Amino acid sequence: MLTDAGTEELDGESTAREKPVSAPKTHNRYNKMEWAGAFGDIGTLIPFVVAYITIVKIDPLGLLFMFGISLMVAGFYYRTPIPIQPMKAIGAAAIAGGISPAALYGSGLTTGLFWLLAGTTGALKPISKLATKPVVRGIMLGLGLSFMVDGVKRMKTAPILAGIALVVTYLLLTNPKLPAMFVLLLIGVAAAPIMNPQIIPELAGIHLGFRLPVFSLHMISWNDIVVGTLLFTIPQIPLTLGNAVIAITAENNELFPDRKVTEKKIAVSQGIMNLASPLFGGIPMCHGAGGMAGHVRFGATTGGALVILGTVLIGIALFFSDSVAIIFKIFPNAILGVILFFAGSELAIVVRDIGDRKSDFYVMLIVAAFAMWNMGAAFLVGVILDNALRRGWVKV
């Protein structure tokens, strides 16, 4: 074919030039901001890990190793700070009930199977259509406020330390040269022996000892699977649906429109990691929306933050698993509270785009109130109320 210049051009070359150029793929980064953002979710991680180790008697080796592996896989696959968190309803029930580790592993298997089937069969598609913007924003607001309230409770354990940490964090929050998280962690490490002098001889007990994870499937009986399903898996489903499927999908796509995910992909992801986790002594995990808010608030913008945190946890698991409970005492509860507080505020502020329709704002507030109690109930109430207002059955 002839070009405007009158020269012949090959059809194949012309076709290639007419094809739209795709956006360049975002690669993971491992700079100081990603390092800072990597620790933006330890406010939820550390308390649950310590409780699992001390109360449920979970071996920290398998717990941290599988957590680290899941973080690294998520970081490389999604290339956004899609978080990995302990499933909170399961964790709270296990810690309160004194259930055996085997029952916890059993619940991980059935949790993984449920979400894998929910994602691959398309069962989530009609449910996700019910998640209108006011409902999703309400869940995110409620979860954010829950994090902030929990953070304030933890800060009350050492108000002076928390006050100093809050001021320093606000001053450095947007400083690219000196990330706030680094200073926050240093304040915590420096304050720990001052607040609790007995920790100094305990820290001397930290020792290096290499161990590899042990295959744990033989520990799980059918009875453990039944108990784990009834006590843990079923009560966790509504919370995971609202927080770790619907809310995290909306949050990721809002923050990173160039790296969007779907509810199906997130559900399948949670299914796979929970089927794998119990095989080597890991706990049930999810992609909680609050975790992404924490990572992002402290500087993370790629999956590099997850790879960094995953590598740190794997290193601790393999070489310091017998000293985990001592190591985590370095971070005072008040410092963890400050991290939770900022993660919650980052998640809650997303709702600023709700618009000026009174009905949408009303639905969001109602859903947020219920979400601070129960995610499943919040989703159900939100769907019913939103549809009733749109159809004119009720007015506000």
RONUDREN-9347 format. One line per 8 residues: their letters; for each residue x, y, z of C-alpha. Coordinates in Angstrom, 2 decimals. Each point is the difference from the previous one (the first is absolute). Layout:
! RONUDREN-9347
A = X:Y:Z | ...
END
This chain:
! RONUDREN-9347
MLTDAGTE = 0.00:0.00:0.00 | 1.12:3.60:-0.66 | 0.70:2.52:2.72 | -0.53:3.73:-0.32 | 3.61:0.32:-1.10 | -0.68:-2.38:-2.83 | 2.16:-2.79:1.36 | -1.16:-3.54:0.43
ELDGESTA = -0.65:-1.21:3.55 | -0.54:-3.59:1.05 | -3.52:-0.80:1.20 | 1.37:-1.74:3.07 | 1.98:3.07:1.03 | -3.03:2.23:-0.50 | -2.19:-2.24:2.11 | 2.58:-0.08:2.76
REKPVSAP = 0.17:3.77:0.06 | -3.77:0.33:0.21 | -0.25:-2.19:3.11 | -0.46:1.96:3.24 | 3.02:0.08:2.22 | -0.73:-1.58:3.38 | 0.96:1.78:3.20 | 3.41:-0.99:1.36
KTHNRYNK = -0.13:-2.70:2.64 | 0.55:1.26:3.53 | 2.91:-1.81:1.61 | 0.52:-0.53:3.70 | 2.30:2.46:1.71 | 2.18:-0.60:3.03 | 0.96:3.53:1.02 | -0.19:1.50:3.50
MEWAGAFG = -3.68:0.93:-0.37 | -0.88:-3.61:-0.83 | 2.06:-1.10:3.01 | -1.90:2.46:2.19 | -3.37:-1.03:-1.41 | 0.84:-3.66:0.50 | -0.49:0.42:3.76 | -3.25:1.96:-0.30
DIGTLIPF = -2.10:-3.04:0.94 | 1.94:-1.36:2.98 | -2.57:1.60:2.31 | -2.32:-2.93:-0.74 | 2.63:-2.62:-0.76 | 2.03:0.07:3.21 | -2.85:-0.22:2.55 | -1.59:-2.97:-1.80
VVAYITIV = 3.31:-1.80:-0.46 | 0.91:0.39:3.67 | -3.45:-1.22:1.08 | 0.12:-3.01:-2.32 | 3.45:-0.95:1.32 | -0.63:0.53:3.71 | -3.67:-1.07:0.32 | -0.74:-2.45:-2.83
KIDPLGLL = 3.58:-1.36:0.07 | 0.50:0.30:-3.75 | 3.60:-0.64:-1.09 | 1.29:3.44:-1.12 | 2.14:-1.67:-2.67 | -2.90:-1.18:-2.16 | -2.14:3.04:0.79 | 2.58:2.60:-1.06
FMFGISLM = 1.43:-2.07:-2.86 | -3.36:-0.45:-1.76 | -0.90:3.61:0.73 | 3.24:1.11:-1.63 | -0.47:-2.26:-3.02 | -3.54:1.32:-0.51 | 1.23:3.60:0.19 | 2.72:-0.60:-2.56
VAGFYYRT = -2.33:-1.75:-2.45 | -2.61:2.76:0.34 | 2.64:2.68:-0.50 | 1.42:-1.56:-3.15 | -3.43:-0.85:-1.44 | -2.09:3.11:0.70 | 2.80:2.61:-0.01 | -2.06:2.11:2.42
PIPIQPMK = 0.06:-0.08:3.83 | -2.81:-2.60:0.14 | 0.35:-0.99:3.67 | 0.18:-3.35:1.72 | -1.62:0.03:3.44 | -1.12:-2.54:2.61 | -3.74:-0.69:-0.32 | -1.33:1.97:2.93
AIGAAAIA = -3.20:-1.88:0.90 | 1.84:-3.32:-0.11 | 2.91:1.44:1.98 | -2.23:1.49:2.68 | -2.01:-3.22:0.37 | 3.13:-2.18:0.14 | 1.69:2.21:2.57 | -3.11:0.18:2.18
GGISPAAL = -0.96:-3.66:-0.29 | 3.31:-1.74:0.61 | -0.46:-2.19:-3.11 | 2.77:-2.34:-1.14 | 2.34:0.98:-2.84 | -1.31:-2.96:-2.03 | -3.55:1.40:0.05 | 1.36:3.34:-1.15
YGSGLTTG = 1.81:-1.71:-2.89 | -3.24:-1.82:-0.84 | -1.86:3.29:-0.23 | 2.71:1.29:-2.32 | -0.61:-2.87:-2.42 | -3.78:0.49:-0.12 | 0.40:3.78:-0.18 | 2.29:-0.40:-2.98
LFWLLAGT = -2.35:-2.45:-1.69 | -2.99:2.31:0.49 | 1.64:3.08:-1.54 | 1.59:-1.96:-2.82 | -3.43:-1.39:-0.98 | -1.69:3.37:0.52 | 2.44:1.61:-2.39 | 0.25:-2.67:-2.69
TGALKPIS = -3.73:-0.80:-0.22 | -1.08:3.62:-0.47 | -2.06:-0.01:3.20 | 1.45:3.38:0.97 | -1.19:1.78:-3.16 | -3.63:0.58:1.05 | 1.10:0.94:3.52 | 2.52:2.55:-1.25
KLATKPVV = -2.72:1.68:-2.07 | -1.88:0.73:3.23 | 3.02:1.85:1.37 | -0.90:3.52:-1.10 | 2.28:2.92:0.76 | -1.79:1.10:3.24 | 0.17:-3.58:1.33 | 3.69:-0.44:-0.84
RGIMLGLG = 0.93:3.44:1.35 | -1.92:-0.75:3.19 | 1.95:-3.21:0.54 | 3.28:1.85:-0.56 | -1.03:2.83:2.35 | -1.07:-2.42:2.73 | 3.18:-2.04:-0.31 | 2.12:3.15:0.03
LSFMVDGV = -1.71:1.32:3.11 | 0.39:-3.40:1.68 | 3.74:0.15:-0.62 | 0.15:3.54:1.38 | -1.97:-0.92:3.13 | 2.21:-3.06:0.58 | 3.04:2.20:-0.54 | -1.17:2.53:2.59
KRMKTAPI = -0.58:-2.82:2.52 | 3.55:-1.21:-0.50 | 1.40:3.55:0.22 | -1.69:0.43:3.39 | 2.41:-2.60:1.44 | 2.82:2.57:-0.30 | -1.53:3.39:-0.85 | 3.23:2.03:0.19
LAGIALVV = 1.84:-2.38:-2.33 | -3.03:-0.09:-2.32 | -0.22:3.80:-0.01 | 3.65:0.37:-0.99 | -0.38:-2.67:-2.68 | -3.13:1.67:-1.39 | 1.65:3.41:-0.29 | 3.14:-1.43:-1.61
TYLLLTNP = -2.06:-2.07:-2.45 | -2.11:2.97:-1.06 | 3.12:2.11:-0.55 | 1.72:-2.64:-2.13 | -3.00:-1.65:-1.64 | 0.65:1.48:-3.45 | 3.78:0.35:0.33 | 1.63:-2.08:-2.77
KLPAMFVL = 3.52:0.40:1.45 | -0.76:-1.27:3.51 | -2.96:-2.42:0.01 | -2.21:0.30:3.08 | -0.05:-3.78:0.55 | 3.75:-0.19:0.57 | -0.10:2.67:2.71 | -3.12:-1.55:1.51
LLIGVAAA = 1.66:-3.40:0.32 | 3.15:1.57:1.47 | -2.09:1.81:2.61 | -1.65:-3.29:0.90 | 3.28:-1.89:0.29 | 1.52:2.77:2.14 | -3.08:0.25:2.24 | -0.45:-3.75:0.59
PIMNPQII = 2.84:-0.46:2.56 | -0.85:3.29:1.71 | -3.64:-1.01:0.49 | 0.84:-3.59:0.86 | 3.59:-0.44:1.32 | -0.59:-3.75:0.37 | 0.07:-0.30:-3.78 | 3.78:0.52:-0.08
PELAGIHL = 0.95:-3.40:1.48 | -2.76:-1.58:-2.13 | 1.54:1.42:-3.17 | 3.25:-1.68:0.97 | -1.88:-3.28:-0.47 | -0.40:0.55:-3.75 | 2.06:-2.65:-1.76 | 0.65:-1.23:-3.51
GFRLPVFS = -1.33:-3.44:-0.81 | -0.75:-1.26:-3.51 | -3.16:-2.09:-0.50 | -2.05:-0.97:-3.06 | -3.82:-0.14:-0.07 | -1.57:-3.40:0.65 | -2.76:-1.50:-2.15 | -3.07:0.15:2.25
LHMISWND = -2.83:-1.67:-1.95 | 0.32:-3.24:2.00 | -0.89:1.96:3.17 | -3.51:0.85:-1.29 | -2.78:-2.52:0.65 | -3.53:0.03:-1.43 | -1.22:1.12:3.40 | 2.37:2.98:-0.14
IVVGTLLF = -1.40:0.93:-3.41 | -3.60:-0.19:1.25 | 0.74:2.00:3.16 | 2.05:2.56:-1.90 | -2.72:0.45:-2.62 | -2.85:0.48:2.47 | 1.84:2.19:2.50 | 2.28:1.99:-2.30
TIPQIPLT = -0.63:-0.28:-3.74 | -3.73:0.76:-0.13 | 0.04:3.02:2.39 | 2.94:1.48:-1.95 | -1.71:-0.04:-3.43 | -2.06:3.23:0.34 | 2.97:1.96:1.34 | 2.26:-1.22:-2.80
LGNAVIAI = -2.63:0.77:-2.63 | -0.42:3.60:1.12 | 3.55:0.85:1.00 | 2.31:-2.30:-1.95 | -1.89:-0.39:-3.28 | -2.32:2.94:-0.70 | 1.79:2.78:1.92 | 3.55:-0.97:-1.00
TAENNELF = -1.00:-0.22:-3.67 | -1.52:3.48:0.11 | 2.96:1.40:1.94 | 2.62:-1.47:-2.32 | -1.78:1.18:-3.14 | -0.47:3.48:1.47 | 3.66:0.37:0.96 | 1.56:-1.88:-2.91
PDRKVTEK = -2.26:0.24:-3.08 | 2.87:-1.22:-2.19 | 0.15:-3.27:1.95 | -3.64:-0.90:0.57 | -1.21:-3.23:1.58 | -3.39:-1.74:0.10 | -1.97:-1.61:2.82 | 0.50:-3.34:-1.78
KIAVSQGI = 3.78:0.35:-0.06 | 0.15:1.01:3.67 | -2.25:-2.89:1.06 | 2.05:-2.55:-1.94 | 3.19:1.47:1.44 | -1.31:-0.42:3.55 | -1.14:-3.49:-0.82 | 3.41:-1.11:-1.24
MNLASPLF = 2.01:1.51:2.84 | -2.30:-1.46:2.67 | 0.16:-3.46:-1.53 | 3.80:0.21:0.01 | 0.52:1.71:3.36 | -1.09:-2.84:2.36 | 2.20:-2.51:-1.80 | 3.06:1.48:1.72
GGIPMCHG = -1.53:1.32:3.22 | -1.38:3.33:-1.25 | -3.14:1.77:1.20 | -3.08:1.15:-2.01 | 0.81:3.24:-1.86 | -1.84:2.60:-2.09 | 0.49:3.17:-2.06 | -1.41:2.45:2.59
AGGMAGHV = -0.68:3.52:-1.30 | 1.44:1.64:3.11 | 3.38:-1.53:-0.74 | 0.29:1.69:-3.37 | -0.88:3.32:1.61 | 2.83:-0.47:2.47 | 2.55:-0.92:-2.65 | -0.99:2.94:-2.20
RFGATTGG = -0.21:2.53:2.83 | 3.65:-0.59:0.87 | 1.31:0.11:-3.56 | -0.62:-3.23:-1.92 | -1.21:0.26:-3.61 | 1.04:-3.38:-1.43 | 0.17:-3.65:0.99 | 3.62:0.53:0.98
ALVILGTV = -1.14:0.85:3.54 | -1.60:-3.45:0.32 | 3.10:-1.73:-1.34 | 2.12:1.88:2.54 | -2.24:-0.87:2.96 | -0.33:-3.59:-1.20 | 3.76:-0.38:-0.21 | 0.42:1.39:3.54
LIGIALFF = -2.62:-2.39:1.40 | 1.50:-3.01:-1.78 | 3.42:0.92:1.39 | -1.40:0.25:3.54 | -1.86:-3.29:-0.46 | 3.01:-1.96:-1.22 | 2.63:1.41:2.34 | -1.76:1.50:3.05
SDSVAIIF = -3.28:-1.93:0.36 | 0.76:-0.93:3.61 | 0.43:3.68:0.91 | -2.99:1.54:-1.80 | -1.99:0.84:3.12 | 3.02:1.85:1.43 | 0.80:1.84:-3.25 | -3.52:1.38:-0.34
KIFPNAIL = 0.14:1.46:3.52 | 2.31:2.64:-1.46 | -3.07:1.74:-1.44 | -2.09:1.60:2.80 | -3.77:-0.28:-0.24 | -0.33:3.79:-0.24 | 2.19:0.09:-3.13 | -2.10:-2.73:-1.59
GVILFFAG = -3.03:2.13:0.88 | 1.42:2.99:-1.86 | 0.56:-2.17:-3.08 | -3.57:-1.32:0.20 | -1.35:3.53:0.44 | 1.66:1.28:-3.17 | -0.96:-3.11:-1.97 | -3.62:0.49:1.04
SELAIVVR = -0.02:3.67:-0.95 | 1.46:-0.81:-3.42 | -2.75:-2.55:-0.63 | -2.82:2.21:1.30 | 1.01:3.06:-2.04 | -0.77:-1.88:-3.22 | -3.72:0.69:0.56 | 0.45:3.69:-0.83
DIGDRKSD = -1.19:-0.75:-3.55 | -3.45:-1.16:1.11 | -1.65:3.09:-1.55 | -2.74:2.30:1.28 | -3.06:-2.24:-0.25 | -1.55:-0.24:3.44 | -1.18:-3.59:-0.53 | 3.49:-1.22:-0.97
FYVMLIVA = 1.58:1.72:3.00 | -2.68:-1.44:2.28 | 0.55:-3.55:-1.26 | 3.75:0.41:0.44 | -0.39:1.11:3.63 | -2.40:-2.82:0.88 | 2.26:-2.60:-1.61 | 3.05:1.47:1.78
AFAMWNMG = -1.73:-0.28:3.37 | -0.86:-3.66:-0.57 | 3.44:-0.69:-1.48 | 1.60:0.97:3.30 | -1.95:-2.92:1.47 | -0.32:-2.60:-2.78 | 1.00:0.22:-3.67 | -2.54:-2.55:-1.16
AAFLVGVI = -2.86:1.78:1.71 | 1.22:3.33:-1.38 | -0.02:-1.31:-3.56 | -3.50:-1.48:0.36 | -1.46:3.12:1.63 | 1.67:2.22:-2.60 | -1.34:-1.95:-2.97 | -3.56:-0.02:1.38
LDNALRRG = 0.02:3.68:0.97 | 1.63:1.17:-3.23 | -2.51:-1.88:-2.15 | -2.93:1.23:2.11 | 1.12:3.64:-0.44 | 0.61:-0.36:-3.73 | -3.41:-1.56:-0.55 | -1.72:2.64:2.10
WVKV = -1.28:-2.44:2.59 | 1.48:2.11:2.78 | 1.20:3.60:0.15 | 2.51:1.84:2.18
END
